[in-house]
């Protein structure tokens, strides 16, 4: 059998060890099984990283910071950087609140400071220079400290005098289902 015949049939042959029979497995079945395995692996990794008791909330409609408020919030978060005595660690796409400042070498200090929660953001959405807040996660340590999604977001937005309730909103539609060729 040549390679063209295999690709035209889109089937794989394997032998059953018990009966020695050849059985065919549809290529789609293999791909779906691989997708399920990848999903389960990601779920397991997430549960190990965040424990099973974390709370993640998608913020709908998403909160939007204007250009002016975005600058004020980012400046405030920068002044409260966890590596310089504050409690916030900001990266593109994610703002994290820690229970205590990092003291000493970054890697070892980061391990000692417990993560309270994180806020996922998108820069430049819905328009240039604006920031959209679309998801927040509270860890077990954050829950024990009395934080919820609203209070975490309120703490970050307080630099601009905003709260999650008073922040302007935009309705971002849910992402479309992935396209699959049959």
N, C-alpha and C positions, 0 to 999 in steps of 0.2 A: 504494500500500500504506500503510495507516495504522499508527500506533505500536502499537496492540493486536495487530495481525497479526505485527509484528516480534517483540514480546515473547512471543507464543504459540509461534511457531516456534523461538525461541531460536537462530536462525542468523543469520549475517551474510553478505552477498553482497559479493564483490569481484571485480574483473576481472583475469584473467591477462594480463599485458602481452605475452607472446609470442604467444598464440593468440587473444586477445580474448574468450575464453570466460569465462562467469560460473561461479565455483566457490563452494561453500558451506563454511563453517567452523563447526563445532559450538562453541557458547559455552564448553562445558567445556574443550575443547582450548585455547582462548585463555587461560582462567583458569589451566590447568595450566602453560602456557608462561610466563605471567607469574610464577607461583610459582617455577618453575625459575630464571628470570632473577633474581628477588629473592634466591634462595638463593645463586646464583653470585656476585652482587654482594656479599653479606655475607661469603662465603668469601674473596673477593678482598680486601675491606677488612680482614678479620681477618689474612690472611697479610701484608698490608702493615704492619699495626700491630705484629704479634707476630713477624714473620719466619716462615719455614717450619719452623724447628727448635725451636719452643716445645713444651713438654710441658704438656698440660692433663689433669688427672685428676679424675674425679668420685669423691668420697669416699663409698663405700657400705659398710656403713651409715654414715650421716652422724654426725659428731661433735657432741655437744651440751654446751654449757656451762651449768651451773646458774646461777641468779641471782647467787649469791655469786661464783662463778668468773668469770662474765661481767663483773661490775663490776671485779674485780681485773685481768682481761686488758685491759679498755678503759682503765682508769686507767694501766696500764703502757704501753700503746700511746700514750696521750696524753702521757705524760712523755717518750717517745722520738720525739716529732713531728719529722718531717724538716725542717720550717721553723724549728725551734729547736735544731738540733744533733744530732737523733737520726736514725733511718733509716726510720721508719714514717710512712705517710700514711693516715689512716683516713677513710672516707666511709661513709654508710649503704649497706650491702650489699657493701662491698669494702675490704679492708685491703691496702695495697701496701708492699712493702719495697724501699728504694732502696739502691744501693751506697754512697752518701755523702750527707751532709746537703746540703740546699739552702742556698746562700750567696748573699745579695743578693736582687734582685728575684725574686719567685716564678716568673714565667713563664720567664725566662732561666735561672734556677738549676735549674728542673725539667728543662730541655732538657739541661743538662750532667750531671745525675745520672742514671745508668742504672738502669732498673727491673730488679730481681732477680726478683720474682715477685709474684703477687697471690693473695689468698684471698677467695673469695666466701662471704658469710655471709647469713643471714636472721635478723633480730631478731624476737623474739616467737614463735619456733617451737621446739619443738612446743607450748610454753605460754608465757604472758606472762612477760616478763623473761628468758627463756632465749635463747641464741644458738645457731644451728645452722650448722656449717661443712660445706658440701656440695661445694665445688669449689676446686681450686688450680691455678695456672698458673705455670710456671717459664719465664723468657725465656732467650734465648741467653746473655745476660750472667750470669744466675743460674746456668746450667749451667756456665759457665766459672769461676764462683766456688765451684763444688762443691755447689750447692744441688740438692735434689730436693724433691718434694712433701712428703715426710715431714719433712725438716729445716726447710723453710719453716714448716710448721704448728707444729712443735715450738718454733721460735723465738718465735712469737706466744703459744703456750700456756704457755711457760716462766714468764711473769709470775705465773701461778697455780700453778706447780709441777706442771704437767701436760705430757704428751706426747700425740701423736696416738694412740699405742698404749694409753695409760692413760685417755684421755678417754672418758666414757660415750658410748654409741652409740644411735641410733634408726634403724630401717629406714623410710626414706621411699620410698614406691613411685615408680616412674618416672611422669612425667606421661602422661596419656592421649593417644592419637592425636587430632589435631584433628578436630572434627566437620565434615563437609562435606555440604551439601545436594546432592542430585542432581536 
